[in-house]
Amino acid sequence: MRRPTARALAGVPALIAAAVVTPLAAPFPAAADSVVIGGYEVRAEESPWVVALASPDRFGPTRGGQFCGGVVVAPTTVMTAAHCLSTAVLGKDAASVRDLQIIAGRSELAGDGGQEVPVRKTWITPKYDPVTNSADMALLTLAEALPADHVLPVASEGDPAYEVGTAATVYGWGDTRGDGSYASSLRAARVSVLPDGTCASAYPGGRTSRYQRSTMLCAGDPQGGHDACQGDSGGPLIAGGRLIGLVSWGSGCGRPDGPGVYTRVSAVAPPLAGAAS
């Protein structure tokens, strides 16, 4: 089995959640394993709560400087993966990335339309463990509010959307084949919530990262072929019209023996002012 990898773009070769990150072309930061595999194109107007995290200065102008995904959980708040804001991904402290922004309402990253909103403040939950990727969640405070219809409700613990077998959808602009073929348009893939035991068996610890049910969620396609991949980190996993997970890490992309591991948002999300109910 390949070693599990975080699913964001990385600034330099580094250890992220026990993952070896291989840089791509200089001078911009490169990518770790994470993309929508086996997916289909969707329009941003139909899923306005999905946003791209971007920094053209750090990642270049191609694809708008996108390096991770996020989801709008309040008019001025975007939730994403904590590891997306790490120095291993950004190459520097997030507070010093002057052009950190989100792109909302734009299907084609290199196109026009939508909104580019600067990030005013970043916050990483103190529960986050960068070694294990437990509680992999961060919040971005935006410089201006997004429309109310961009806000996605967040599932609470015990929500039936977390039940095994529930159909879910993951969104992102990441790798579509697992070979660095990054999408320029927003894509989605249908997966299902898998038993915790499936990920516990796939990721028992030792030479691989360890799955922790308390802060993680197992989802994917038991047959393989549908998954998140490079560049999708922080993107939403949605079931029943509610946010249940954030793309976090996994082994390869779309492998039947390496299901996707998501942040269990019900376990880590703080109360959100202005969030949809």
N, C-alpha and C positions, 0 to 999 in steps of 0.2 A: 504494500500500500504506500502511496505517496504520502509524504508528511503533510499534515493539514496546514492550510495557508489562510491568512486573513484575506479579505476580498476588497482591498482598496488599491489605489495607486500609491507606490512607495517612492520616497525620495532617494534613498540609497540602499545598498544591500544591508539588511538588518534582520534581527530575529523578532518576528511579530507573532505572538501566540504560537510559539514553537514552529514558525514557518520560515523557510528560506526564501527571501525575496530577491528576485533577479532583476537588475536594472535593464531598462531598454535603452533607446538611443539618447545620448547626451545632446544638449545640455539640460534638458528638462527631466524631472523625476519620472520614474518608471512604474511598472505595475506588478502587483502580486496577483495570485489566482483569484478571480471573481468576476462573472458575467452572466447574462440571461441566456441559458442554453436551451435550445428546442422551443424558442418562443415565437412571438408574432408581434407585428408592429401595432402600436396603439397611438391614439391622438391625445396630446396633452390636454385638450379641451374636455376630453371624456374622463380624465383622471388628473384634475388640476392640483391635487394634493401632493403629487410626486414632483420633486424638484431635484435639480442637479447642483452639487457643490462644485464651485469653480474658482480657479486662480490662474488667469492667463500668464501672470508673471512667473509662476512656479511650474506650470504644466504646458505652456505654449498656447497660441491662439487657436490651434486646431481643435475642433469639437468644443469651442468656447472655454477651454481650460478646465473641462470637467475632470474630476478625479474620484468622486464618490456620489452617492445618492442621499436623499433625505425625504422627509415627509412633514407636511405642515400640520401641526397639532394645535395651534392657536394662531390668531392673525399675525402676531409678530414672533412666533416661535416655530422653529424647525427642529425635529428630532433626527439624529443620525447616529452612526457608530462612533464610539469614543476613539477607536484606533484611527479613524479618519483624520483626527486632529493631532496625531502624534508627530514627533519630530522625525520618526522613521518614514512617515508618509510625506509630510510637508517639507522636510529638510531643514526646518527651523521651528521655533515656537509659534503656535497658531496666532498668538496676539501680535506677532510682528509681521504677519502676512497682510500687507496693506490692502491688497485687492481681493481678499476673501469675500465671496458673494454667493448667492443662490440664483439659479435661473429657473423661473417659474413660467408655466404656460407656453413652453416652446418644445415642440416635438423634435424638430431638427436642431441640434445644438449649434450648428454653423449657420442657421437661418436667422430670420428676423422675427419680430413679434415677441409676445410675452413680456416678462419683466426681469431685469437684472437688479437685484436688491442687495446692497452691501450688508455684511454681517457686522453688527455693532458690538456684540459680546459673545464669548463662548463659555460654556460651562460643562465640565465632565463630572459625572456622578462620582462621589468619593468612594463608592462601592466598586468602581472599575479596577480590575486586576489586569495589567498589561501582559503579564506572563501567561495567564490562563485564558485571557479574554472574557472572563466572567464579568457580568454587568456591563457589557460593551455598549454604553449609551451616553450620548452627549446632547446638549441643547444649544441651539444658535438663536440669539436674539437679533431680530432684523431691525434695520434702520427705519423701515416704514412697514405699515401693516398691509397684508394681502387681503383680498376679498374674503368674506365669510364662507363662500362656497368652496374655497380652497382647503378648508379645515376638515381633517378626517378624525372621527371619534376614535378614542383609544380603548381597547378592550380591558376590562377589569379581571382580576383573578377569579376563576370559576366560570367565566364566560363560556357558553357552549361552543364558541368558535375555536376553543382550544382542544375540543374532543378529537380523539384519534379518528382518522378517516375524513375529517372535514376538508372540503375542497378549499384551496387557497390560491392566491395569485401573487407572484413576486414581480417587481418592476425594476427596470434599470437601463442604463446606456452602456453596459459593460460588454465584455467579450462574448460573442455569440457562438463560438465553436471551441473555445478552450485553447486557441493557438495564437491569441493576440489580435483576432479579427474584431476590433471594437466597433460597436454600432454607432452610427451618427444620429439615428432616430430612436425614440423611446420604444422599448420593447417590454413584453410581459410573458410570463410562462406559468402554466397551470401546474400546481403541485398539490400535495395533500399533507395534512398533519400526520406525522408518523409516531409510533410508540417511542417513549423515552428509551426503552430498552434497545431499540434499533441503533440509536446514536451512541448509547452506552457501550454496545458491543463493537461498533465501528471505531470509537474513540475512547479506549479504556485507560489511556495514560501511558506512562512508560516512554516508548519511543514516539508516541503520538500525543496530541493534546487530549485532555480528559473532558468528556461531556458532563456538565453539571445541570441537572434538571431545575435546580432552584432559580437559575438566572438564564437558562438556555432553552431553546425550543427546537425540536427535530422536525424537519419537513423535507419533502422531495418526492421523487418518483421511484417506487420500489423496483421498477424495471430499468431505471436510468434514463438519461436523455433529456430531462427537464430539470433545470437548476439555475442558481445564480452563479456568477463567475467574476473574473477580474473587472474592477471598475464599478461593481454593483454595491459595494459595502455601504451600509447605512440606508439602503433603499428599503421600501416597505414590503412586508408580507401581510396581505389583507385577506380576511375571511369574514363572511357575513356583513360586509360593509364596515368593518372595524379593523384597526391596526392591531395585529397580534405579535408581529416580530419585525426585527431589523436584520438585514443581511449582515452576517458577522464572519463566519469562517467555514471551512470544509476541506475535504481531501479531493483535489482535482475539481472537475466540473462535470456534472451530469453522470457521475459514476454510480451504479447500483450499490456498490459497497462503500460509498462515501457520501451519505446524504448531507444536505445542507444544515448547518447549525446557525440558528438565529437567536438574537437577543429576545428573551421573553419580556416584552414591554410591561406586562401587568406586574411584574416583580420589581422593576427598576424605575418606572416612570413616576416622577413626583406629581403632586397636584398641579394642574395647569390652568392658570387664569385665562379666561376667554376661550377655552377649548370647547369643541362641539360636544353635545351630550347625546 
